[in-house]
Amino acid sequence: MKISQFLQKVCLSVVVVCAASAVSAAPVPTAATAPTVIPAMPELAARSYVLLDAASGKVLVEHNGDERLPPASLTKLMTAYIATKEMQNGQIGEKDLVTVSEKAWRTGGSRMFIDVGKQVSVDDLLHGIIIQSGNDASVALAEYIAGSEEAFSSMMNTAATRLKLDNSHFMNATGLPAEEHYSSAHDMAKLARAIIYDDPEHYAIYAQKEFLWNGIKQPNRNLLLWRDKTVDGLKTGHTDEAGYCLVASAVRDDMRLISVVFGASSEAARAAETQKLLTYGFRFFETQTFYRKGAELTTNKVWKGEQNTVKVGLAKDLTLTLPRGQLQKAAAVMVLDESVVAPVNAGDRLGVVEVRMGDQVLHTADLVALHAVAEGGFFTRMLDAIRMFFYGLFN
């Protein structure tokens, strides 16, 4: 058999085997598993809203999702996010004591009821921000982290840039009305996703229904925590300028959705409209992870290296959200680069994996090297150079 014919058969077999593996994990549907007909989402009684699948990041429903609007106390999602990041990075500790400034004590609106000059732990302040929506707690923690609320606002905007919140700009840690203080439903959904996945331990606070501080027990204003056992967060907001807002998240059958509502007419309305979004999403969509990041999916030939193969996988999970019934028609196919020459660094792109439905490509993701392969010795490089010459000649 000619070298070229042999190599062609090897390359083809890799692609076919990968495709067959994906098909076996997602069998072709029978008549009983025909895709559900999905109705259009009725317009909600809110100025702006978004429904997003947490695992895939896919937006399932949106109305004015990128409109810049006053976020009210949804702002505190960013305040809490930065605080937990500072804890993760070792800059502050949960047991650190924060002396309450007069500015924090005097801040109006919703309050945790901390007293000026008293010391409160970072952990208690975080609970006061997330559960009680305390403006006083938000200012106190912002001052402790950055020295001033103004400096903390700069940290908020830096984080917004890193998270690609393109329609958000923060002027304070509370969400009290201010010029050039705005966000969007889509940005808040992305921020909620970061909160959920970046720090699962502290995310558990968002599901707590009440918090007692200074002899005052205050309930979480997210009514869905009492009405829907699948809801476990996140945050409410309200000002006259913003209306009633709610960022919520729920998990059903291992599928997590994030909903954001801006500008509803009342506390009851924001809960009701959020429930409609979540019900629609869980009823008509499903999510599947085809491959996990870092898992070895296959190996690829390496020329001129100390090793003649390299393990190949993904840098991120390959997860898709599709209308119910459609995932059963999808298959993942790997297409590998043919001429990989050492040295190879971990993370180098070595091909693509495509999720297809028939002839349609639904999604592509880069295949990457899972480890490095150093350059081989002189004789290895010389021999492989000859082999590559004939390979190229016959192909």
C-alpha positions as CSV (number, residue, x, y, z in Angstrom):
1,M,0.0,0.0,0.0
2,K,1.3,3.5,-0.8
3,I,2.3,5.8,2.0
4,S,-0.2,8.4,0.9
5,Q,-3.1,6.0,0.8
6,F,-2.2,4.6,4.2
7,L,-2.1,8.1,5.8
8,Q,-5.3,9.2,4.2
9,K,-7.1,6.1,5.6
10,V,-5.6,6.9,9.1
11,C,-6.8,10.5,9.0
12,L,-10.3,9.5,7.7
13,S,-10.7,6.9,10.4
14,V,-10.0,9.4,13.2
15,V,-12.8,11.7,12.0
16,V,-15.3,8.9,11.4
17,V,-14.6,7.3,14.8
18,C,-15.1,10.6,16.6
19,A,-18.3,11.3,14.7
20,A,-19.6,7.8,15.5
21,S,-18.9,8.3,19.1
22,A,-20.9,11.5,19.2
23,V,-23.8,9.9,17.4
24,S,-23.9,7.1,19.9
25,A,-24.2,9.6,22.7
26,A,-27.0,11.5,20.9
27,P,-29.0,8.9,18.9
28,V,-31.2,9.9,15.9
29,P,-34.7,10.6,17.3
30,T,-37.6,8.3,16.5
31,A,-41.1,9.5,15.7
32,A,-41.8,9.5,19.4
33,T,-39.0,12.0,20.1
34,A,-39.8,14.5,17.3
35,P,-38.8,18.1,18.1
36,T,-41.2,20.2,20.0
37,V,-42.8,23.1,18.2
38,I,-41.7,26.2,20.1
39,P,-44.1,29.1,20.3
40,A,-42.8,32.7,20.4
41,M,-42.3,34.1,23.9
42,P,-45.2,36.5,24.6
43,E,-44.0,40.0,25.4
44,L,-43.6,40.6,29.1
45,A,-44.7,43.6,31.1
46,A,-41.2,44.9,31.6
47,R,-39.0,47.5,29.9
48,S,-36.1,45.0,29.2
49,Y,-35.5,41.3,29.8
50,V,-33.2,38.4,29.0
51,L,-33.3,34.7,29.5
52,L,-29.9,33.0,29.3
53,D,-28.7,29.4,29.6
54,A,-25.9,29.4,32.3
55,A,-23.9,26.5,30.9
56,S,-23.7,27.5,27.3
57,G,-24.2,31.2,27.6
58,K,-26.8,31.2,24.9
59,V,-29.5,33.9,25.0
60,L,-32.9,32.2,24.6
61,V,-35.1,35.2,24.9
62,E,-34.4,38.9,24.9
63,H,-36.2,42.2,24.6
64,N,-34.1,45.4,24.6
65,G,-31.4,43.2,26.2
66,D,-28.6,45.7,25.5
67,E,-30.5,48.9,26.4
68,R,-28.6,50.9,29.0
69,L,-30.9,51.4,32.0
70,P,-30.5,52.3,35.6
71,P,-29.9,49.0,37.5
72,A,-30.9,50.1,41.0
73,S,-29.7,47.5,43.6
74,L,-28.8,45.0,40.9
75,T,-25.6,47.1,41.1
76,K,-24.8,45.2,44.3
77,L,-24.2,42.0,42.2
78,M,-21.0,43.7,41.0
79,T,-20.2,44.9,44.6
80,A,-20.6,41.4,46.0
81,Y,-18.7,39.9,43.0
82,I,-15.7,42.1,43.6
83,A,-15.8,41.4,47.3
84,T,-15.7,37.6,46.8
85,K,-12.9,38.0,44.2
86,E,-10.9,39.9,46.8
87,M,-11.4,37.1,49.2
88,Q,-10.4,34.5,46.7
89,N,-7.2,36.4,45.9
90,G,-6.4,36.7,49.6
91,Q,-6.7,40.5,49.7
92,I,-9.4,40.4,52.4
93,G,-10.8,37.7,54.7
94,E,-14.3,36.8,55.8
95,K,-13.4,37.5,59.5
96,D,-11.8,40.9,58.8
97,L,-13.5,43.6,60.9
98,V,-14.6,46.7,59.0
99,T,-15.1,50.0,60.9
100,V,-18.3,51.7,59.7
101,S,-17.7,55.2,58.5
102,E,-20.2,58.1,58.9
103,K,-20.7,58.1,55.1
104,A,-21.7,54.4,55.1
105,W,-24.0,54.9,58.1
106,R,-25.7,57.9,56.6
107,T,-26.3,56.3,53.2
108,G,-30.1,56.3,52.5
109,G,-32.4,53.7,51.0
110,S,-32.4,50.0,52.0
111,R,-30.3,49.4,55.0
112,M,-28.6,46.6,57.0
113,F,-28.7,49.0,60.0
114,I,-25.0,49.0,60.9
115,D,-23.9,51.7,63.4
116,V,-21.3,54.3,62.8
117,G,-17.9,53.6,64.4
118,K,-18.8,49.9,65.1
119,Q,-16.9,47.0,63.6
120,V,-18.7,44.5,61.4
121,S,-17.1,41.4,59.7
122,V,-16.7,41.2,56.0
123,D,-18.9,38.1,56.0
124,D,-21.7,39.9,57.8
125,L,-21.5,42.8,55.4
126,L,-21.6,40.5,52.4
127,H,-24.8,38.9,53.8
128,G,-26.2,42.3,54.4
129,I,-25.6,43.3,50.8
130,I,-26.9,40.2,49.2
131,I,-29.9,39.4,51.4
132,Q,-30.9,42.7,52.9
133,S,-29.7,44.9,50.0
134,G,-28.0,47.2,52.5
135,N,-26.7,50.4,50.9
136,D,-24.9,51.1,54.2
137,A,-23.2,47.7,54.0
138,S,-22.3,48.2,50.4
139,V,-20.5,51.5,51.1
140,A,-18.7,50.1,54.2
141,L,-17.4,47.2,52.3
142,A,-16.4,49.3,49.2
143,E,-14.5,51.6,51.5
144,Y,-12.7,48.7,53.2
145,I,-11.7,47.2,49.9
146,A,-10.6,50.3,47.9
147,G,-10.3,53.1,50.5
148,S,-13.2,55.0,49.1
149,E,-16.4,54.4,47.2
150,E,-15.1,56.3,44.2
151,A,-12.0,54.1,44.0
152,F,-14.2,51.0,44.4
153,S,-16.3,52.2,41.4
154,S,-13.2,52.2,39.3
155,M,-12.6,48.6,40.3
156,M,-16.2,47.8,39.3
157,N,-15.7,49.3,35.9
158,T,-12.4,47.4,35.4
159,A,-14.2,44.2,36.3
160,A,-17.0,45.1,33.9
161,T,-14.5,45.5,31.1
162,R,-12.9,42.1,31.9
163,L,-16.3,40.4,31.9
164,K,-17.2,42.2,28.6
165,L,-20.1,44.0,30.1
166,D,-20.2,46.5,27.2
167,N,-23.3,48.4,28.3
168,S,-22.4,48.9,32.0
169,H,-20.8,51.7,33.8
170,F,-20.8,52.1,37.6
171,M,-20.6,55.3,39.7
172,N,-21.3,53.8,43.1
173,A,-21.5,50.5,45.0
174,T,-25.2,50.8,45.8
175,G,-27.2,51.5,42.7
176,L,-28.6,54.8,44.0
177,P,-29.4,57.0,41.0
178,A,-26.4,58.8,39.5
179,E,-25.5,60.1,36.0
180,E,-23.5,57.7,33.9
181,H,-24.5,54.8,36.2
182,Y,-26.2,52.2,34.0
183,S,-26.3,48.5,33.0
184,S,-28.3,46.2,30.8
185,A,-30.3,43.0,31.1
186,H,-27.8,41.1,29.0
187,D,-24.8,42.4,31.1
188,M,-26.5,41.5,34.3
189,A,-27.1,38.0,33.0
190,K,-23.4,37.7,32.2
191,L,-22.5,39.0,35.6
192,A,-24.8,36.5,37.3
193,R,-23.2,33.7,35.3
194,A,-19.8,34.8,36.5
195,I,-21.0,34.9,40.1
196,I,-22.5,31.4,39.9
197,Y,-19.5,29.7,38.4
198,D,-16.5,31.7,39.8
199,D,-17.4,31.2,43.5
200,P,-20.0,28.5,44.2
201,E,-19.4,28.7,47.9
202,H,-20.5,32.3,48.3
203,Y,-23.2,31.9,45.7
204,A,-25.1,29.9,48.3
205,I,-25.8,33.2,50.2
206,Y,-28.1,34.3,47.4
207,A,-30.5,31.5,48.2
208,Q,-30.9,32.5,51.9
209,K,-34.4,33.8,52.6
210,E,-33.6,36.1,55.6
211,F,-30.7,37.6,57.6
212,L,-30.7,38.8,61.2
213,W,-28.5,41.7,62.1
214,N,-28.6,44.2,65.0
215,G,-31.8,42.5,66.3
216,I,-33.6,43.2,63.0
217,K,-34.5,40.2,60.8
218,Q,-35.1,41.2,57.2
219,P,-36.3,38.9,54.4
220,N,-34.8,38.5,51.0
221,R,-36.9,40.5,48.6
222,N,-36.7,37.8,45.9
223,L,-40.2,36.4,46.2
224,L,-39.4,33.4,44.0
225,L,-37.3,31.9,46.7
226,W,-40.5,31.1,48.5
227,R,-42.6,30.3,45.5
228,D,-40.3,28.1,43.4
229,K,-37.9,25.6,45.1
230,T,-35.7,25.5,42.0
231,V,-34.8,29.2,42.3
232,D,-31.6,29.8,44.3
233,G,-30.8,33.5,43.6
234,L,-29.9,36.2,42.8
235,K,-30.9,39.9,43.5
236,T,-33.7,42.4,43.4
237,G,-33.6,46.2,42.7
238,H,-35.9,49.1,42.8
239,T,-35.8,52.9,42.5
240,D,-38.4,55.3,41.0
241,E,-36.1,55.7,38.0
242,A,-35.4,52.0,37.4
243,G,-38.7,50.5,38.3
244,Y,-38.8,47.0,39.8
245,C,-35.9,44.7,38.7
246,L,-34.9,41.1,39.3
247,V,-32.0,38.8,38.4
248,A,-33.0,35.2,39.1
249,S,-31.5,31.8,38.5
250,A,-33.1,28.3,38.7
251,V,-32.0,24.7,38.2
252,R,-34.2,21.9,36.9
253,D,-32.9,18.5,35.7
254,D,-29.3,19.7,35.7
255,M,-30.2,22.7,33.5
256,R,-29.6,26.2,34.9
257,L,-31.2,29.3,33.5
258,I,-30.6,32.9,34.4
259,S,-33.4,35.5,33.9
260,V,-33.2,39.3,34.1
261,V,-36.1,41.7,34.2
262,F,-35.7,45.5,34.2
263,G,-38.5,48.0,34.7
264,A,-41.5,46.0,35.9
265,S,-44.3,47.9,37.6
266,S,-44.3,46.2,41.0
267,E,-42.6,43.7,43.3
268,A,-45.3,41.2,42.4
269,A,-45.0,41.9,38.7
270,R,-41.2,41.4,38.5
271,A,-41.6,38.0,40.2
272,A,-44.5,37.0,37.9
273,E,-42.7,38.1,34.7
274,T,-39.5,36.3,35.8
275,Q,-41.5,33.1,36.5
276,K,-42.9,33.3,32.9
277,L,-39.4,33.5,31.5
278,L,-38.1,30.6,33.5
279,T,-41.1,28.4,32.7
280,Y,-40.8,29.1,29.0
281,G,-37.1,28.3,29.0
282,F,-37.3,25.0,30.9
283,R,-40.3,23.9,28.9
284,F,-39.0,24.5,25.4
285,F,-35.1,24.2,25.6
286,E,-32.5,21.7,26.7
287,T,-28.8,21.8,27.2
288,Q,-26.1,19.2,26.5
289,T,-22.4,19.1,27.1
290,F,-20.7,17.2,24.3
291,Y,-17.1,17.3,25.7
292,R,-15.5,18.6,28.9
293,K,-12.5,20.9,28.9
294,G,-9.2,19.1,29.5
295,A,-10.6,15.6,28.7
296,E,-8.5,13.7,26.1
297,L,-10.7,13.3,23.0
298,T,-8.1,11.8,20.7
299,T,-4.4,12.0,19.7
300,N,-2.8,13.6,16.8
301,K,0.4,12.8,14.8
302,V,3.4,15.0,15.6
303,W,6.4,15.3,13.3
304,K,10.0,15.9,14.4
305,G,9.1,15.6,18.1
306,E,10.4,13.6,21.1
307,Q,7.0,12.0,21.1
308,N,5.2,11.1,17.9
309,T,1.7,11.9,19.2
310,V,0.0,14.5,21.3
311,K,-3.2,14.3,23.3
312,V,-5.9,16.6,22.0
313,G,-8.9,18.1,23.8
314,L,-10.8,21.4,24.5
315,A,-9.8,24.5,26.4
316,K,-13.5,25.0,27.5
317,D,-16.5,22.8,27.8
318,L,-18.4,22.3,24.5
319,T,-22.0,22.9,25.6
320,L,-25.0,23.8,23.4
321,T,-28.6,24.8,24.2
322,L,-31.2,23.9,21.5
323,P,-34.9,23.6,21.2
324,R,-36.2,20.4,22.8
325,G,-35.7,17.4,20.5
326,Q,-33.0,19.0,18.4
327,L,-30.1,17.8,20.5
328,Q,-30.9,14.2,19.6
329,K,-30.1,15.0,16.0
330,A,-26.8,16.6,16.7
331,A,-23.4,14.9,16.4
332,A,-19.9,16.1,17.2
333,V,-17.1,15.6,14.6
334,M,-13.4,16.3,15.1
335,V,-11.3,17.5,12.2
336,L,-7.5,17.4,13.0
337,D,-4.6,19.3,11.5
338,E,-2.5,17.0,9.4
339,S,0.9,18.6,9.6
340,V,1.7,19.2,13.3
341,V,5.5,19.9,13.7
342,A,7.3,20.0,17.1
343,P,7.8,21.9,19.3
344,V,4.1,21.9,20.4
345,N,3.0,23.9,23.4
346,A,0.1,23.1,25.7
347,G,-2.9,25.0,24.4
348,D,-1.7,25.2,20.7
349,R,-4.6,24.9,18.3
350,L,-4.5,21.5,16.5
351,G,-7.9,21.4,14.7
352,V,-11.6,21.9,15.4
353,V,-14.6,20.0,16.7
354,E,-17.8,20.7,14.9
355,V,-21.3,20.1,16.2
356,R,-23.5,19.3,13.2
357,M,-27.1,18.7,12.5
358,G,-27.1,17.0,9.1
359,D,-25.1,19.3,6.8
360,Q,-25.5,22.3,9.1
361,V,-22.7,23.3,11.4
362,L,-24.2,24.5,14.7
363,H,-21.1,25.3,16.6
364,T,-17.3,25.0,16.3
365,A,-14.6,25.0,18.9
366,D,-10.8,24.8,18.7
367,L,-9.1,21.5,19.5
368,V,-5.9,22.2,21.5
369,A,-2.9,20.3,22.7
370,L,-3.3,19.1,26.3
371,H,0.5,18.9,26.9
372,A,3.7,20.0,25.3
373,V,5.8,18.0,22.9
374,A,9.5,19.0,22.7
375,E,11.5,19.0,19.5
376,G,13.2,15.7,18.8
377,G,16.9,15.0,18.2
378,F,18.7,15.5,15.0
379,F,18.1,12.0,13.5
380,T,14.4,12.1,14.4
381,R,14.0,15.5,12.7
382,M,15.9,14.4,9.7
383,L,13.9,11.1,9.3
384,D,10.6,12.9,9.7
385,A,11.6,15.6,7.2
386,I,12.1,12.9,4.6
387,R,8.7,11.3,5.6
388,M,7.0,14.7,5.4
389,F,8.5,15.3,1.9
390,F,7.0,12.1,0.5
391,Y,3.8,12.7,2.3
392,G,3.5,16.1,0.8
393,L,4.5,14.8,-2.6
394,F,1.8,12.1,-2.8
395,N,-0.9,14.4,-1.4
